[in-house]
Amino acid sequence: TVREWLLRRESNLGLEISIHCPCHTFQPNGDILENIHEV
C-alpha cells in the first residue's frame, strides 16, 4: 500500500539519498549546501 511504501521510504530515506543523490544530504546546513549548488 502507499502507506507501507512511504514508511519504507522514511526508514530507507538515508540510503536512497546517499545512493541516488549523494550531493543532497539532509543536515542542519543542508539549505546552505543546496543554495551553493544552485548558484
VODO-34521 format. One record per residue: residue number from 1; residue in one letter; x, z, y of N, C-alpha, C in turn. Coordinates in Angstrom, 2 decimals, m for minus. Each point is the difference from the previous one (the first is absolute). Layout:
<vozas>
{num=NUM, residu=A, n_east=X, n_up=Z, n_north=Y, ca_east=X, ca_up=Z, ca_north=Y, c_east=X, c_up=Z, c_north=Y}
...
</vozas>
This chain:
<vozas>
{num=1, residu=T, n_east=0.84, n_up=0.00, n_north=m1.20, ca_east=m0.84, ca_up=0.00, ca_north=1.20, c_east=0.87, c_up=0.00, c_north=1.25}
{num=2, residu=V, n_east=m0.59, n_up=m0.27, n_north=1.12, ca_east=0.75, ca_up=m0.03, ca_north=1.27, c_east=0.61, c_up=1.36, c_north=0.28}
{num=3, residu=R, n_east=m0.77, n_up=1.06, n_north=m0.25, ca_east=0.51, ca_up=1.35, ca_north=0.29, c_east=1.23, c_up=0.28, c_north=m0.83}
{num=4, residu=E, n_east=m0.04, n_up=m0.34, n_north=m1.29, ca_east=1.16, ca_up=0.24, ca_north=m0.86, c_east=1.18, c_up=m0.80, c_north=0.50}
{num=5, residu=W, n_east=m0.24, n_up=m1.26, n_north=0.43, ca_east=1.09, ca_up=m0.84, ca_north=0.51, c_east=0.61, c_up=0.62, c_north=1.24}
{num=6, residu=L, n_east=m0.86, n_up=0.49, n_north=0.90, ca_east=0.49, ca_up=0.63, ca_north=1.22, c_east=0.82, c_up=1.24, c_north=m0.34}
{num=7, residu=L, n_east=m0.49, n_up=0.81, n_north=m0.94, ca_east=0.73, ca_up=1.21, ca_north=m0.38, c_east=1.36, c_up=m0.37, c_north=m0.57}
{num=8, residu=R, n_east=0.03, n_up=m1.04, n_north=m0.81, ca_east=1.28, ca_up=m0.42, ca_north=m0.59, c_east=0.93, c_up=m0.52, c_north=1.08}
{num=9, residu=R, n_east=m0.56, n_up=m0.73, n_north=0.97, ca_east=0.83, ca_up=m0.49, ca_north=1.10, c_east=0.59, c_up=1.17, c_north=0.77}
{num=10, residu=E, n_east=m0.81, n_up=1.01, n_north=0.26, ca_east=0.49, ca_up=1.16, ca_north=0.75, c_east=1.11, c_up=0.70, c_north=m0.78}
{num=11, residu=S, n_east=m0.17, n_up=0.12, n_north=m1.31, ca_east=1.01, ca_up=0.70, ca_north=m0.81, c_east=1.25, c_up=m0.85, c_north=m0.14}
{num=12, residu=N, n_east=m0.14, n_up=m1.32, n_north=0.01, ca_east=1.16, ca_up=m0.89, ca_north=m0.16, c_east=0.34, c_up=m0.71, c_north=1.31}
{num=13, residu=L, n_east=m0.53, n_up=0.52, n_north=1.11, ca_east=0.23, ca_up=m0.66, ca_north=1.29, c_east=1.48, c_up=m0.08, c_north=0.31}
{num=14, residu=G, n_east=0.73, n_up=1.08, n_north=m0.22, ca_east=1.43, ca_up=0.02, ca_north=0.29, c_east=0.74, c_up=m1.07, c_north=m0.80}
{num=15, residu=L, n_east=m0.32, n_up=m0.11, n_north=m1.30, ca_east=0.69, ca_up=m0.99, ca_north=m0.83, c_east=m0.33, c_up=m1.41, c_north=0.46}
{num=16, residu=E, n_east=m1.27, n_up=m0.26, n_north=0.30, ca_east=m0.41, ca_up=m1.33, ca_north=0.43, c_east=0.71, c_up=m0.38, c_north=1.29}
{num=17, residu=I, n_east=0.09, n_up=0.94, n_north=0.94, ca_east=0.64, ca_up=m0.28, ca_north=1.28, c_east=1.48, c_up=m0.28, c_north=m0.21}
{num=18, residu=S, n_east=0.66, n_up=0.83, n_north=m0.79, ca_east=1.44, ca_up=m0.16, ca_north=m0.21, c_east=0.29, c_up=m1.33, c_north=m0.70}
{num=19, residu=I, n_east=m0.95, n_up=m0.48, n_north=m0.81, ca_east=0.22, ca_up=m1.25, ca_north=m0.74, c_east=m0.40, c_up=m1.21, c_north=0.84}
{num=20, residu=H, n_east=m1.18, n_up=0.06, n_north=0.62, ca_east=m0.51, ca_up=m1.16, ca_north=0.72, c_east=0.50, c_up=m0.03, c_north=1.44}
{num=21, residu=C, n_east=0.02, n_up=1.14, n_north=0.66, ca_east=0.40, ca_up=0.04, ca_north=1.41, c_east=1.05, c_up=1.08, c_north=0.22}
{num=22, residu=P, n_east=1.24, n_up=m0.24, n_north=m0.43, ca_east=1.06, ca_up=0.99, ca_north=0.16, c_east=0.29, c_up=0.28, c_north=1.47}
{num=23, residu=C, n_east=m0.31, n_up=m0.99, n_north=0.87, ca_east=0.28, ca_up=0.19, ca_north=1.43, c_east=m1.02, c_up=0.94, c_north=0.62}
{num=24, residu=H, n_east=m1.18, n_up=0.13, n_north=m0.63, ca_east=m1.04, ca_up=0.87, ca_north=0.55, c_east=m0.02, c_up=1.31, c_north=m0.78}
{num=25, residu=T, n_east=0.49, n_up=1.07, n_north=0.61, ca_east=0.01, ca_up=1.30, ca_north=m0.65, c_east=m0.81, c_up=0.98, c_north=0.83}
{num=26, residu=F, n_east=m0.93, n_up=0.70, n_north=m0.64, ca_east=m0.84, ca_up=0.95, ca_north=0.72, c_east=0.79, c_up=1.27, c_north=0.30}
{num=27, residu=Q, n_east=0.55, n_up=0.08, n_north=1.20, ca_east=0.76, ca_up=1.17, ca_north=0.41, c_east=m0.50, c_up=0.45, c_north=1.37}
{num=28, residu=P, n_east=0.38, n_up=1.20, n_north=0.44, ca_east=m0.42, ca_up=0.50, ca_north=1.32, c_east=0.30, c_up=m1.01, c_north=1.10}
{num=29, residu=N, n_east=1.07, n_up=m0.79, n_north=m0.15, ca_east=0.37, ca_up=m0.99, ca_north=1.01, c_east=m0.32, c_up=m1.41, c_north=m0.51}
{num=30, residu=G, n_east=m0.95, n_up=m0.11, n_north=m0.91, ca_east=m0.36, ca_up=m1.31, ca_north=m0.54, c_east=m0.49, c_up=m0.94, c_north=1.09}
{num=31, residu=D, n_east=m0.77, n_up=0.53, n_north=0.97, ca_east=m0.50, ca_up=m0.85, ca_north=1.07, c_east=1.16, c_up=m0.58, c_north=0.80}
{num=32, residu=I, n_east=1.03, n_up=0.80, n_north=0.25, ca_east=1.14, ca_up=m0.48, ca_north=0.77, c_east=0.69, c_up=m1.14, c_north=m0.76}
{num=33, residu=L, n_east=0.17, n_up=0.18, n_north=m1.31, ca_east=0.65, ca_up=m1.04, ca_north=m0.80, c_east=m0.82, c_up=m1.29, c_north=0.06}
{num=34, residu=E, n_east=m1.33, n_up=0.12, n_north=m0.10, ca_east=m0.85, ca_up=m1.19, ca_north=0.04, c_east=0.12, c_up=m0.69, c_north=1.35}
{num=35, residu=N, n_east=0.04, n_up=0.79, n_north=1.08, ca_east=0.13, ca_up=m0.58, ca_north=1.33, c_east=1.30, c_up=m0.77, c_north=0.12}
{num=36, residu=I, n_east=1.08, n_up=0.55, n_north=m0.54, ca_east=1.29, ca_up=m0.67, ca_north=0.07, c_east=m0.08, c_up=m1.33, c_north=m0.75}
{num=37, residu=H, n_east=m0.63, n_up=m0.01, n_north=m1.17, ca_east=m0.11, ca_up=m1.24, ca_north=m0.78, c_east=m0.84, c_up=m1.01, c_north=0.76}
{num=38, residu=E, n_east=m1.05, n_up=0.46, n_north=0.68, ca_east=m0.87, ca_up=m0.92, ca_north=0.74, c_east=0.77, c_up=m0.65, c_north=1.14}
{num=39, residu=V, n_east=0.85, n_up=0.77, n_north=0.67, ca_east=0.77, ca_up=m0.54, ca_north=1.12, c_east=1.12, c_up=m0.88, c_north=m0.58}
</vozas>
